[in-house]
């Protein structure tokens, strides 16, 4: 008997499905016990032993690191820093403890490379993501993913790198600003893909080795095969992620950077393939269109990450994503618990390290951490170090020599109790004769006595070796409840291996008892690219709780919502299939999913289908939803050329950042005006709301938005800075020493924040006018010493979002101040006295970031040590 999910397909679809194979019944049971047990926390813990293995004389300004399973550590030295622009200050340094006694007695300069932001070491290959300088003018032209080889293993790259992806960061913001929002960490999963953390500079026409080109506005995760082919977007809509953590089951996690009070704070995210996370255009006012983060933890700066899977570590610290936060000087554990197809989480501090940048683990269980340690935003030759961390009682275990191991031995290593051994054994198996290696991998994948992590490693090893030739066995494995998710994911994982993959198992799995299987099937149907899958995808229901936020309010963009995952993924797959006709046909049966899909299908047939459906409806609410969908389609995102960036405080109104008209815009406008006229005064507010929400710019529809006038505070900063006192008479070192002994009174500090003129340029609470750098989270980003130094020497380190600009216009005017708001067409600049000006970008002739802070030195000179301590304490409490 055909499953109910197949009803209504029509004769043609039934024939197509019959041709694919048997009509298997939908699974009514799920086997998630081992998966859930894997993430269940334990109270078993132990003390940790930390040891410094290299200081700034060897590894200054360590931006990233990676380690071979045998213990050699590769450190990305980046004395250019995140805001530096001059090449020649970067390298990869290799650290070696040859006798494994804990002392790294030798090192080599593996290669010279600018701005290393991600490193991954596999066998005799070292993958590096770095800033590229081409030509003789010393101007950054983009970022490249490359691979070096060291076949003689002497610790020095054999020659020039082989490019895998070129130009995977937008050149204009990269050359203007530096790499702080550019492309960052890299990590390979057990599925054999290299996953790349792309910051919100995005990229224009990144090109892989096969010539495949792609452009991405904003940030997300991109992946590519190790040979530099098959580049594709995995997820989109993040801000400035620095690295990815990947568990043995191919769950991916990140901890992003803060937004200086602009609404996008540090957030921990679980990624679903094809998911849209909304920054900056959807995460506030269009939260019904995004996958939310699992938590917003406030201020900070997420950097390196790693998923720890090693049974030599205490159970309390094992099977967890580890997330470094540079701003909070902390490596965090985020304990995750399955929630349908996604997770919930609990954060806890793990290891404290000053301005931690990265983390990795070797094959014997040694953990390595890199500390920036005050190297500043432009790097330093005198700061930074690398440490090794092991549990108390840990003992060294030699890692097997993989190159001389037999295939049978490599198969045994796929069963190891740690992810490092499984991964590197897999990579060696991929180099062995295919038939023998595939048999060894399949033995592990199909063995129900092995751990789930080992079996998944076997599945992905087998899939990589066999490509489409392994379809039959993977289909067999998909009949096992415990393994169905992973078999289906592996079957659809590479678009180059899909020719023999049937549709039917995925159609059936859309209604599986296991929500993770459902998610895998829904994503796969988009990847398979077969339009006949659309009717099944359009059966996925949308929860009643998913609603667009009210006008002028923010939606829940950092609250886990397992119920939204499956319909969100279904929409992404339907858009991939360009399922216009199927979505229009489903408006009557599943209007919420159908209309959600049609929002992104800029096709005249979609517009025609929506207007026709509107005329046939007698449900006023459904008619309004159709009008909303048409309004959403009025514009589309303009093509991105990599020649601009939206700054640290982008326009978050949405739904497009730089919208443009397309061939059906006039048809939509005419229809909206026709219906607005027909509704007359009764519907005037509704159509004005559409005009505002979607930024249609149709004057005839009117507007309901208003702007509130905000009074400014007049402060004579130059008069304050001329006064002298105890702070002004002491050196900065003496002041810092004095502050260490003084607790300070935060109530008095709040008064000083006003009287010393701080409020002229800084706001403390959300909702206050954004005059300049936001101080409401400064305590999460800086220590007390760093806050004090920033007050006393504001030019020493101008942080992200604290920069001032000189902007000149066609009429000869010059404006100096903070850019407090920016859209695609205009920006607002506010000067040190609090006066603001809104400038059209078309009138701007020069925009220059100034090297000096807008904050004058000496503003605290009139204070006593006690008063400065009070001000610093007050600011440190703002988190």
Beta strands, then each sheet from edge to edge (+ up, - down):
strand 1: 48-54
strand 2: 62-67
strand 3: 73-78
strand 4: 90-96
strand 5: 106-112
strand 6: 118-122
strand 7: 125-133
strand 8: 140-149
strand 9: 162-166
strand 10: 183-188
strand 11: 193-198
strand 12: 203-208
strand 13: 213-216
strand 14: 219-225
strand 15: 232-238
strand 16: 245-246
strand 17: 252-255
strand 18: 266-271
strand 19: 295-298
strand 20: 302-308
strand 21: 320-325
strand 22: 330-339
strand 23: 342-352
strand 24: 356-361
strand 25: 367-371
strand 26: 385-391
strand 27: 636-637
strand 28: 659-660
strand 29: 805-809
strand 30: 814-822
strand 31: 826-830
strand 32: 836-840
strand 33: 844-849
sheet 1: 1+ 26- 25+ 24-
sheet 2: 2+ 3- 4+ 5-
sheet 3: 6+ 7- 8+ 9- 12+ 13-
sheet 4: 10+ 11- 14+ 15-
sheet 5: 16+ 17- 18+ 19-
sheet 6: 20+ 21- 22+ 23-
sheet 7: 27+ 28-
sheet 8: 32+ 31- 30+ 29- 33+
end
